[in-house]
Amino acid sequence: MGKYIELNSGNFDETVKEGVTLVDFWAPWCGPCRMIAPVIEELAEEYEGRAKIAKVNTDEEQDLAIKYGIRSIPSILFFKDGQVVDQMVGAASKQAFAEKLDALLS
């Protein structure tokens, strides 16, 4: 069963440096973040072996949130080989996330 990766400043760069990675910047108190949490978990399963699905708790990892200019959450950043190539802010449908992942993987 696929599981998303919990990112912190120690493993972030290593995780996103190769391939396609979706990173969900979230916080426990954020309603829309909790709303998309099951979607993120489903994506982690469906894209296992093709793309990495990861989460950053912005309360615990403020340095990363600042580094990537996260001003509102949820913010979803899409990385390809270590570079931010796309971004979505706010809750979105599973299909919207999947379309972005599929475009990066093709």
Backbone as a printed PyTorch tensor [residue, N CA C, xyz], in Angstrom:
tensor([[[  0.8370,  -1.1990,   0.0000],
         [  0.0000,   0.0000,   0.0000],
         [  0.8690,   1.2450,   0.0000]],

        [[  0.6090,   2.1350,  -0.9330],
         [  1.3780,   3.3770,  -1.0320],
         [  1.0880,   4.2930,   0.1380]],

        [[  2.0890,   5.0060,   0.5560],
         [  1.9150,   5.9360,   1.6650],
         [  2.6660,   7.2110,   1.3040]],

        [[  2.0710,   8.3400,   1.6370],
         [  2.7820,   9.5810,   1.3670],
         [  3.9820,   9.7040,   2.3000]],

        [[  4.9050,  10.5430,   1.9140],
         [  6.1460,  10.7450,   2.6690],
         [  6.0120,  12.0100,   3.5030]],

        [[  6.3390,  11.9160,   4.7830],
         [  6.3640,  13.1050,   5.6360],
         [  7.7020,  13.8050,   5.4250]],

        [[  7.6560,  15.0350,   4.9420],
         [  8.8940,  15.7520,   4.6550],
         [  9.2620,  16.7230,   5.7600]],

        [[ 10.5680,  16.8930,   5.9420],
         [ 11.0900,  17.9120,   6.8500],
         [ 12.3570,  18.4750,   6.2130]],

        [[ 12.9730,  19.4430,   6.8600],
         [ 14.1420,  20.0770,   6.2490],
         [ 15.2880,  19.0930,   6.0630]],

        [[ 15.2750,  17.9840,   6.7970],
         [ 16.3290,  16.9820,   6.6690],
         [ 16.2060,  16.0900,   5.4410]],

        [[ 14.9630,  15.7880,   5.0130],
         [ 14.8020,  14.8550,   3.8950],
         [ 14.1750,  15.4830,   2.6530]],

        [[ 13.8670,  16.7630,   2.7050],
         [ 13.1300,  17.4140,   1.6130],
         [ 13.8890,  17.3630,   0.2910]],

        [[ 15.1010,  17.9350,   0.2610],
         [ 15.8550,  18.0370,  -0.9930],
         [ 16.1310,  16.6660,  -1.5910]],

        [[ 16.4680,  15.7190,  -0.7430],
         [ 16.7640,  14.3570,  -1.2090],
         [ 15.5180,  13.7180,  -1.8460]],

        [[ 14.3510,  13.9860,  -1.2640],
         [ 13.1100,  13.3860,  -1.7530],
         [ 12.7000,  13.9600,  -3.1020]],

        [[ 12.8260,  15.2790,  -3.2850],
         [ 12.3100,  15.9040,  -4.5170],
         [ 13.3250,  15.9690,  -5.6500]],

        [[ 14.5800,  15.5670,  -5.3930],
         [ 15.6310,  15.8200,  -6.3950],
         [ 15.4990,  15.0030,  -7.6770]],

        [[ 14.8340,  13.8490,  -7.6240],
         [ 14.6840,  13.0260,  -8.8240],
         [ 13.2310,  12.6700,  -9.0570]],

        [[ 12.8380,  12.7170, -10.3290],
         [ 11.4810,  12.3120, -10.6950],
         [ 10.4460,  13.3680, -10.3590]],

        [[  9.2030,  12.9190, -10.2940],
         [  8.0580,  13.8000, -10.0530],
         [  7.5990,  13.6370,  -8.6080]],

        [[  7.4290,  14.7710,  -7.9280],
         [  6.9620,  14.7560,  -6.5350],
         [  5.8690,  15.7980,  -6.3500]],

        [[  4.7620,  15.3730,  -5.7480],
         [  3.7160,  16.3040,  -5.3220],
         [  3.9500,  16.5480,  -3.8390]],

        [[  4.0340,  17.8240,  -3.4480],
         [  4.2310,  18.1590,  -2.0370],
         [  3.0540,  19.0030,  -1.5540]],

        [[  2.3590,  18.4810,  -0.5550],
         [  1.2120,  19.1520,   0.0610],
         [  1.7020,  19.8860,   1.3130]],

        [[  1.6940,  21.2240,   1.2700],
         [  2.0070,  22.0310,   2.4580],
         [  0.6980,  22.2340,   3.2020]],

        [[  0.6470,  21.7780,   4.4570],
         [ -0.6040,  21.7360,   5.2180],
         [ -0.3330,  22.0460,   6.6850]],

        [[ -1.4090,  22.1190,   7.4670],
         [ -1.3120,  22.2460,   8.9250],
         [ -2.5340,  21.5720,   9.5470]],

        [[ -2.3550,  21.0380,  10.7760],
         [ -3.4560,  20.2950,  11.4190],
         [ -4.7180,  21.1290,  11.6430]],

        [[ -4.5870,  22.4450,  11.8160],
         [ -5.7450,  23.2960,  12.1110],
         [ -6.4770,  23.7620,  10.8550]],

        [[ -5.9620,  23.4140,   9.6860],
         [ -6.4900,  23.9170,   8.4120],
         [ -7.6040,  23.0110,   7.8930]],

        [[ -8.8230,  23.5320,   7.8370],
         [ -9.9800,  22.7620,   7.3780],
         [ -9.8300,  22.2160,   5.9620]],

        [[ -9.5290,  23.0790,   4.9680],
         [ -9.3570,  22.5850,   3.5940],
         [ -8.2310,  21.5480,   3.4890]],

        [[ -7.1950,  21.6750,   4.3320],
         [ -6.1050,  20.6910,   4.3320],
         [ -6.6320,  19.3240,   4.7450]],

        [[ -7.4800,  19.3130,   5.7880],
         [ -8.0530,  18.0550,   6.2550],
         [ -8.9930,  17.4720,   5.1970]],

        [[ -9.6390,  18.3780,   4.4510],
         [-10.5650,  17.9510,   3.4110],
         [ -9.8390,  17.1800,   2.2990]],

        [[ -8.6460,  17.6330,   1.9040],
         [ -7.9430,  16.9640,   0.8010],
         [ -7.0210,  15.8410,   1.2810]],

        [[ -6.8670,  15.6740,   2.5940],
         [ -5.9730,  14.6270,   3.1210],
         [ -6.2870,  13.2390,   2.5510]],

        [[ -7.5630,  12.8100,   2.5070],
         [ -7.8400,  11.4810,   1.9410],
         [ -7.4580,  11.3870,   0.4640]],

        [[ -7.6130,  12.4960,  -0.2660],
         [ -7.2480,  12.5360,  -1.6840],
         [ -5.7400,  12.3390,  -1.8320]],

        [[ -4.9660,  13.0040,  -0.9810],
         [ -3.5050,  12.8690,  -1.0180],
         [ -3.1130,  11.4170,  -0.7420]],

        [[ -3.7850,  10.7930,   0.2160],
         [ -3.4830,   9.3930,   0.5290],
         [ -3.8370,   8.4730,  -0.6450]],

        [[ -4.9500,   8.7330,  -1.3180],
         [ -5.3330,   7.9200,  -2.4850],
         [ -4.3020,   8.0920,  -3.6000]],

        [[ -3.8590,   9.3200,  -3.8280],
         [ -2.8540,   9.5720,  -4.8710],
         [ -1.5560,   8.8330,  -4.5570]],

        [[ -1.1890,   8.8020,  -3.2720],
         [  0.0390,   8.1050,  -2.8640],
         [ -0.0340,   6.6360,  -3.2650]],

        [[ -1.2210,   6.0440,  -3.1170],
         [ -1.3950,   4.6430,  -3.5040],
         [ -1.3690,   4.4840,  -5.0170]],

        [[ -2.1300,   5.3410,  -5.7030],
         [ -2.2950,   5.1830,  -7.1440],
         [ -1.0200,   5.4930,  -7.9260]],

        [[ -0.1840,   6.3680,  -7.3950],
         [  1.0260,   6.7590,  -8.1260],
         [  2.2900,   6.0950,  -7.5810]],

        [[  2.1020,   5.1350,  -6.6920],
         [  3.2500,   4.4390,  -6.1210],
         [  4.1310,   3.8790,  -7.2340]],

        [[  5.4400,   4.1450,  -7.1440],
         [  6.3660,   3.6580,  -8.1450],
         [  6.4970,   4.5700,  -9.3560]],

        [[  5.5880,   5.5640,  -9.4790],
         [  5.6570,   6.4850, -10.6150],
         [  5.9720,   7.9060, -10.1770]],

        [[  5.3560,   8.3230,  -9.0650],
         [  5.5850,   9.6690,  -8.5360],
         [  5.5680,   9.5870,  -7.0190]],

        [[  6.2620,  10.5270,  -6.3830],
         [  6.2580,  10.5790,  -4.9210],
         [  5.1920,  11.5710,  -4.4750]],

        [[  4.4620,  11.2080,  -3.4540],
         [  3.4360,  12.0670,  -2.8730],
         [  3.8980,  12.3480,  -1.4490]],

        [[  4.0090,  13.6350,  -1.1180],
         [  4.5930,  14.0040,   0.1690],
         [  3.8130,  15.1440,   0.8090]],

        [[  4.0070,  15.2730,   2.1420],
         [  3.3420,  16.3310,   2.8970],
         [  4.3510,  17.0440,   3.7910]],

        [[  4.1440,  18.3420,   3.9400],
         [  4.9550,  19.1480,   4.8530],
         [  4.0100,  19.8360,   5.8290]],

        [[  4.1900,  19.5560,   7.1240],
         [  3.4150,  20.2390,   8.1620],
         [  4.0600,  21.6140,   8.3670]],

        [[  3.3770,  22.6670,   7.9070],
         [  3.9740,  24.0100,   7.9410],
         [  4.1540,  24.5320,   9.3680]],

        [[  3.3880,  23.9890,  10.3260],
         [  3.5850,  24.4050,  11.7230],
         [  4.9430,  23.9290,  12.2220]],

        [[  5.3340,  22.7250,  11.8010],
         [  6.5910,  22.1400,  12.2710],
         [  7.7780,  22.4930,  11.3800]],

        [[  7.5210,  22.8210,  10.1270],
         [  8.5860,  23.0660,   9.1510],
         [  8.4490,  24.4500,   8.5300]],

        [[  8.4910,  25.4770,   9.3930],
         [  8.3000,  26.8410,   8.9050],
         [  9.3960,  27.2750,   7.9340]],

        [[ 10.6080,  26.7560,   8.1110],
         [ 11.7050,  27.0980,   7.1990],
         [ 11.3730,  26.7080,   5.7670]],

        [[ 10.8060,  25.5160,   5.5880],
         [ 10.4370,  25.0620,   4.2460],
         [  9.3040,  25.9110,   3.6780]],

        [[  8.3370,  26.2450,   4.5120],
         [  7.2180,  27.0750,   4.0500],
         [  7.7360,  28.4310,   3.5800]],

        [[  8.6770,  28.9950,   4.3210],
         [  9.2600,  30.2890,   3.9430],
         [ 10.0720,  30.1490,   2.6610]],

        [[ 10.8830,  29.1060,   2.5970],
         [ 11.7380,  28.8740,   1.4210],
         [ 10.9220,  28.8130,   0.1320]],

        [[  9.7590,  28.1710,   0.2060],
         [  8.9380,  28.0100,  -0.9930],
         [  7.7980,  29.0220,  -1.0860]],

        [[  7.8430,  30.0560,  -0.2590],
         [  6.8870,  31.1540,  -0.3670],
         [  5.4490,  30.7590,  -0.1150]],

        [[  5.2490,  29.8200,   0.8040],
         [  3.8880,  29.3630,   1.1070],
         [  3.1970,  30.4190,   1.9710]],

        [[  2.1430,  31.0370,   1.4030],
         [  1.4180,  32.0730,   2.1340],
         [  0.0360,  31.6220,   2.5640]],

        [[ -0.5140,  30.6590,   1.8420],
         [ -1.8050,  30.1140,   2.2620],
         [ -1.7630,  28.6090,   2.0510]],

        [[ -2.5150,  27.9230,   2.8870],
         [ -2.5290,  26.4660,   2.7990],
         [ -3.9690,  25.9920,   2.6400]],

        [[ -4.1910,  24.8520,   2.0150],
         [ -3.1450,  24.0080,   1.4460],
         [ -2.5220,  24.6100,   0.1900]],

        [[ -1.2270,  24.4510,   0.0580],
         [ -0.5190,  24.7680,  -1.1780],
         [  0.1230,  23.4720,  -1.6490]],

        [[ -0.1040,  23.1590,  -2.8970],
         [  0.4500,  21.9330,  -3.4770],
         [  1.5040,  22.3490,  -4.4870]],

        [[  2.7290,  21.9090,  -4.2620],
         [  3.8040,  22.1850,  -5.2030],
         [  4.1460,  20.9050,  -5.9430]],

        [[  4.3780,  21.0370,  -7.2290],
         [  4.7680,  19.9100,  -8.0720],
         [  6.2270,  20.0980,  -8.4630]],

        [[  7.0390,  19.1200,  -8.1230],
         [  8.4650,  19.1680,  -8.4250],
         [  8.7890,  18.1630,  -9.5180]],

        [[  9.7070,  18.5440, -10.4010],
         [ 10.2540,  17.5910, -11.3600],
         [ 11.7640,  17.7490, -11.2990]],

        [[ 12.4470,  16.6810, -10.9110],
         [ 13.9120,  16.6800, -10.7880],
         [ 14.4260,  17.8630,  -9.9660]],

        [[ 13.7570,  18.1100,  -8.8270],
         [ 14.2220,  19.1180,  -7.8800],
         [ 13.7290,  20.5330,  -8.1170]],

        [[ 13.0570,  20.7820,  -9.2400],
         [ 12.5690,  22.1240,  -9.5570],
         [ 11.0520,  22.1920,  -9.3880]],

        [[ 10.5680,  23.3270,  -8.8550],
         [  9.1200,  23.5400,  -8.7890],
         [  8.6480,  23.8440, -10.2110]],

        [[  7.7390,  23.0240, -10.7250],
         [  7.2630,  23.2180, -12.0900],
         [  5.7840,  23.6040, -12.1500]],

        [[  5.0840,  23.4580, -11.0380],
         [  3.6680,  23.8240, -11.0180],
         [  3.2310,  23.9900,  -9.5740]],

        [[  2.0910,  24.6670,  -9.3900],
         [  1.6180,  24.9390,  -8.0450],
         [  0.1100,  25.1040,  -8.0650]],

        [[ -0.5360,  24.6320,  -7.0090],
         [ -1.9730,  24.8390,  -6.8220],
         [ -2.1810,  25.3130,  -5.3860]],

        [[ -3.0680,  26.2850,  -5.2140],
         [ -3.3610,  26.7730,  -3.8670],
         [ -4.8260,  26.5100,  -3.5780]],

        [[ -5.0880,  25.9510,  -2.3910],
         [ -6.4560,  25.6600,  -1.9920],
         [ -6.8320,  24.2290,  -2.3100]],

        [[ -7.9600,  23.8190,  -1.7860],
         [ -8.4360,  22.4590,  -2.0140],
         [ -8.8490,  22.3090,  -3.4720]],

        [[ -8.5370,  21.1660,  -4.0380],
         [ -8.9240,  20.8790,  -5.4200],
         [ -9.3500,  19.4150,  -5.4920]],

        [[ -9.8810,  19.0360,  -6.6290],
         [-10.3520,  17.6650,  -6.7930],
         [ -9.1730,  16.7310,  -7.0330]],

        [[ -9.4180,  15.4580,  -6.7620],
         [ -8.4090,  14.4390,  -7.0260],
         [ -8.0410,  14.4600,  -8.5060]],

        [[ -9.0310,  14.6550,  -9.3510],
         [ -8.7910,  14.6740, -10.7900],
         [ -7.8390,  15.8210, -11.1670]],

        [[ -8.0010,  16.9800, -10.5410],
         [ -7.1330,  18.1230, -10.8510],
         [ -5.6760,  17.8090, -10.4980]],

        [[ -5.4740,  17.1780,  -9.3450],
         [ -4.1080,  16.8010,  -8.9580],
         [ -3.5600,  15.7360,  -9.9040]],

        [[ -4.3940,  14.7500, -10.2360],
         [ -3.9740,  13.6440, -11.0990],
         [ -3.5930,  14.1430, -12.4900]],

        [[ -4.3540,  15.1130, -13.0070],
         [ -4.0550,  15.6570, -14.3340],
         [ -2.6800,  16.3130, -14.3570]],

        [[ -2.3630,  17.0550, -13.3020],
         [ -1.0340,  17.7050, -13.2250],
         [  0.0640,  16.6510, -13.1390]],

        [[ -0.1420,  15.6310, -12.3090],
         [  0.8510,  14.5560, -12.1870],
         [  1.0410,  13.8420, -13.5180]],

        [[ -0.0710,  13.5110, -14.1700],
         [  0.0020,  12.7890, -15.4420],
         [  0.7530,  13.6020, -16.4870]],

        [[  0.5140,  14.9100, -16.5260],
         [  1.1970,  15.7740, -17.4890],
         [  2.7090,  15.7690, -17.2480]],

        [[  3.1150,  15.7690, -15.9680],
         [  4.5390,  15.7690, -15.6380],
         [  5.1850,  14.4200, -15.9070]],

        [[  4.4140,  13.3580, -15.8090],
         [  4.9430,  12.0050, -16.0060],
         [  5.0220,  11.6200, -17.4780]],

        [[  4.2750,  12.3250, -18.3340],
         [  4.2350,  11.9190, -19.7470],
         [  5.4420,  12.4290, -20.5180]]])
